[in-house]
Amino acid sequence: MKISLMVQISKLMLMNKISNKIIRIYEKFFISIGSTSIFIAQSKRFIIEVKPSNGECDVDAPRLLALSPFRFRGDLEALADSKKFQVFKVSDKWQKKMAALFYPKGFKLGFNYYDSNPDTQIKKIQDSTRKFFLKFLKDLYAKFDIDCVIGACVWYPQDYEWGYVSRMINTPYVVLHRENLITGDGHYEQRVLQLKRYGIFSGNHIIVHNERSKKAFVESGYVTSEKIDALGCVRMDEFIKSINAQVSIGASVNMQNSKKVTFFSFQRGVGLRGVTEVWPQNHEEGYTDLFAKTHVAFAQLALDNPDIEFVIKAKWGGGWLLEIEKVLLDAGIKYKELNNLIITGDGNAQDLIFNSDVIVCFGSTTLLEAGVANKFVVIPYFDEALDSKHSRFVHFKKEFSLFKVANNIQEFKDQILEGLENPYIDSKIMDARYKAFEEHVSFMDCSATEKYSKSLKKIIKTSS
């Protein structure tokens, strides 16, 4: 029975593979004759509207099309909820498939794709892509009445030609750049070097979260100061409003009754772009010991405190969760038997912050988010984090005095327990946290959405 089932599955997989090849041949034929009809027909499946969570948007509001939408992490929903725009999103898988139709067999996209004078093969790919996209995007934007195209990062390869050609046909391409965490000197230098490899920005405008990020973009020569603004982070407006609402009604630190600690997990190579990978294959690189010791100690606290809920939150699931599970199993911790320990890549980070008494962070903006939410925050700072080759890449060192900093594993455990007993934060510390949040993340007056709205509408108007 099992063998028969496996045979059937294999046959289906083979048929699917053959079917995909036939479709690809069919699509390439349409490209060769300059017809966009098959792709416009496909768009009904791959472009959908992001509806406001409450009510309807004005039908006359400008229409935005978001590329690589899963990278926006709440910004699209926030823009839709503002009702200042009708927001649509396109499948990044469809984007990648469209781009691949113009690649020769075995082609791998590299930094040389962005050179001002690319080699013959790349020039041929770019010319053929742009020739077809000129008609395809005109037809697509006419179908959905798109006024502006937005991206989430300047270096996403699947977005590059969409943005490039969009500007050519007078549909503005604006990047709401999300990668803005460059708090250390090492981060700044690496960001400037990284941007220099991408040549010159081919879109209309870039919006970043903070002035330091803007400075790096301009210093690299990637974009001129007239084409970039630092306007905060849209999705943070509602977060700050929620914090203010709690303060106004005198809400307790934890919105739930039970005690809870959340550890926002970190990658072994967090913040080390240009030095090593986010998950280094060589365990001699990155924060190998810091990662293992902190996750094991956290699980041990869960084991010793069964009445307290402990959550390890990864930014996403898959391999990240496997990394966490491995270090726990290597330490002999049967984590699945702990009813009070949750290890997950799901859930909303800000909800976890609100519903926790103590937050553990390393190398993430959740540090400042938890900080302005009046949380007791513990930062592990030992082992490889003290190494001279890493110290310039540790995030938020300037802000360490605003939080609890654990210098060894025992302090790490003790400070978490201290926060559960006495989570009080001094008002002067809170004022300094607000200032740090505005410097690195967004505005405490919840003005980011309005700033983005004015900027996008101005760009749309001047491009029409």
Secondary structure in CASP SS format (residue, H / E / C, confidence):
PFRMAT SS
TARGET T0000
AUTHOR 0000-0000-0000
METHOD secondary structure of the structure
MODEL  1
M C 1.00
K H 1.00
I H 1.00
S H 1.00
L H 1.00
M H 1.00
V H 1.00
Q H 1.00
I H 1.00
S H 1.00
K H 1.00
L H 1.00
M H 1.00
L H 1.00
M H 1.00
N H 1.00
K H 1.00
I H 1.00
S H 1.00
N H 1.00
K H 1.00
I H 1.00
I H 1.00
R H 1.00
I H 1.00
Y H 1.00
E H 1.00
K H 1.00
F H 1.00
F H 1.00
I H 1.00
S H 1.00
I C 1.00
G C 1.00
S C 1.00
T C 1.00
S H 1.00
I H 1.00
F H 1.00
I H 1.00
A H 1.00
Q H 1.00
S H 1.00
K H 1.00
R H 1.00
F H 1.00
I E 1.00
I E 1.00
E E 1.00
V E 1.00
K C 1.00
P C 1.00
S C 1.00
N C 1.00
G C 1.00
E C 1.00
C C 1.00
D C 1.00
V C 1.00
D C 1.00
A C 1.00
P C 1.00
R E 1.00
L E 1.00
L E 1.00
A E 1.00
L C 1.00
S C 1.00
P H 1.00
F H 1.00
R H 1.00
F H 1.00
R C 1.00
G C 1.00
D H 1.00
L H 1.00
E H 1.00
A H 1.00
L H 1.00
A H 1.00
D H 1.00
S H 1.00
K C 1.00
K C 1.00
F C 1.00
Q E 1.00
V E 1.00
F E 1.00
K E 1.00
V E 1.00
S C 1.00
D H 1.00
K H 1.00
W H 1.00
Q H 1.00
K H 1.00
K H 1.00
M H 1.00
A H 1.00
A H 1.00
L C 1.00
F C 1.00
Y C 1.00
P C 1.00
K C 1.00
G C 1.00
F C 1.00
K C 1.00
L C 1.00
G C 1.00
F H 1.00
N H 1.00
Y H 1.00
Y H 1.00
D C 1.00
S C 1.00
N C 1.00
P C 1.00
D C 1.00
T H 1.00
Q H 1.00
I H 1.00
K H 1.00
K H 1.00
I H 1.00
Q H 1.00
D H 1.00
S H 1.00
T H 1.00
R H 1.00
K H 1.00
F H 1.00
F H 1.00
L H 1.00
K H 1.00
F H 1.00
L H 1.00
K H 1.00
D H 1.00
L H 1.00
Y H 1.00
A H 1.00
K H 1.00
F H 1.00
D C 1.00
I C 1.00
D C 1.00
C E 1.00
V E 1.00
I E 1.00
G E 1.00
A C 1.00
C C 1.00
V C 1.00
W C 1.00
Y C 1.00
P H 1.00
Q H 1.00
D H 1.00
Y H 1.00
E H 1.00
W H 1.00
G H 1.00
Y H 1.00
V H 1.00
S H 1.00
R H 1.00
M H 1.00
I C 1.00
N C 1.00
T C 1.00
P C 1.00
Y E 1.00
V E 1.00
V E 1.00
L E 1.00
H C 1.00
R C 1.00
E C 1.00
N C 1.00
L C 1.00
I C 1.00
T C 1.00
G C 1.00
D H 1.00
G H 1.00
H H 1.00
Y H 1.00
E H 1.00
Q H 1.00
R H 1.00
V H 1.00
L H 1.00
Q H 1.00
L H 1.00
K H 1.00
R C 1.00
Y C 1.00
G C 1.00
I C 1.00
F C 1.00
S C 1.00
G C 1.00
N C 1.00
H E 1.00
I E 1.00
I E 1.00
V E 1.00
H C 1.00
N C 1.00
E H 1.00
R H 1.00
S H 1.00
K H 1.00
K H 1.00
A H 1.00
F H 1.00
V H 1.00
E H 1.00
S H 1.00
G C 1.00
Y C 1.00
V C 1.00
T C 1.00
S H 1.00
E H 1.00
K H 1.00
I E 1.00
D E 1.00
A E 1.00
L C 1.00
G C 1.00
C C 1.00
V C 1.00
R C 1.00
M H 1.00
D H 1.00
E H 1.00
F H 1.00
I H 1.00
K H 1.00
S H 1.00
I H 1.00
N H 1.00
A H 1.00
Q H 1.00
V H 1.00
S H 1.00
I C 1.00
G C 1.00
A C 1.00
S C 1.00
V C 1.00
N C 1.00
M C 1.00
Q C 1.00
N C 1.00
S C 1.00
K C 1.00
K E 1.00
V E 1.00
T E 1.00
F E 1.00
F E 1.00
S C 1.00
F C 1.00
Q C 1.00
R C 1.00
G C 1.00
V C 1.00
G C 1.00
L C 1.00
R C 1.00
G C 1.00
V C 1.00
T C 1.00
E C 1.00
V C 1.00
W C 1.00
P C 1.00
Q C 1.00
N C 1.00
H C 1.00
E C 1.00
E C 1.00
G C 1.00
Y C 1.00
T H 1.00
D H 1.00
L H 1.00
F H 1.00
A H 1.00
K H 1.00
T H 1.00
H H 1.00
V H 1.00
A H 1.00
F H 1.00
A H 1.00
Q H 1.00
L H 1.00
A H 1.00
L H 1.00
D H 1.00
N C 1.00
P C 1.00
D C 1.00
I C 1.00
E E 1.00
F E 1.00
V E 1.00
I E 1.00
K E 1.00
A C 1.00
K C 1.00
W C 1.00
G C 1.00
G C 1.00
G H 1.00
W H 1.00
L H 1.00
L H 1.00
E H 1.00
I H 1.00
E H 1.00
K H 1.00
V H 1.00
L H 1.00
L H 1.00
D H 1.00
A C 1.00
G C 1.00
I C 1.00
K C 1.00
Y H 1.00
K H 1.00
E H 1.00
L C 1.00
N C 1.00
N C 1.00
L E 1.00
I E 1.00
I E 1.00
T E 1.00
G C 1.00
D C 1.00
G C 1.00
N C 1.00
A H 1.00
Q H 1.00
D H 1.00
L H 1.00
I H 1.00
F H 1.00
N C 1.00
S C 1.00
D C 1.00
V E 1.00
I E 1.00
V E 1.00
C C 1.00
F C 1.00
G C 1.00
S C 1.00
T C 1.00
T H 1.00
L H 1.00
L H 1.00
E H 1.00
A H 1.00
G H 1.00
V H 1.00
A C 1.00
N C 1.00
K C 1.00
F E 1.00
V E 1.00
V E 1.00
I E 1.00
P E 1.00
Y C 1.00
F C 1.00
D H 1.00
E H 1.00
A H 1.00
L H 1.00
D C 1.00
S H 1.00
K H 1.00
H H 1.00
S H 1.00
R C 1.00
F C 1.00
V C 1.00
H C 1.00
F C 1.00
K H 1.00
K H 1.00
E H 1.00
F H 1.00
S H 1.00
L H 1.00
F C 1.00
K E 1.00
V E 1.00
A E 1.00
N C 1.00
N C 1.00
I H 1.00
Q H 1.00
E H 1.00
F H 1.00
K H 1.00
D H 1.00
Q H 1.00
I H 1.00
L H 1.00
E H 1.00
G H 1.00
L H 1.00
E H 1.00
N C 1.00
P C 1.00
Y C 1.00
I C 1.00
D C 1.00
S H 1.00
K H 1.00
I H 1.00
M H 1.00
D H 1.00
A H 1.00
R H 1.00
Y H 1.00
K H 1.00
A H 1.00
F H 1.00
E H 1.00
E H 1.00
H H 1.00
V C 1.00
S C 1.00
F C 1.00
M C 1.00
D C 1.00
C C 1.00
S C 1.00
A H 1.00
T H 1.00
E H 1.00
K H 1.00
Y H 1.00
S H 1.00
K H 1.00
S H 1.00
L H 1.00
K H 1.00
K H 1.00
I H 1.00
I H 1.00
K H 1.00
T H 1.00
S H 1.00
S C 1.00
END
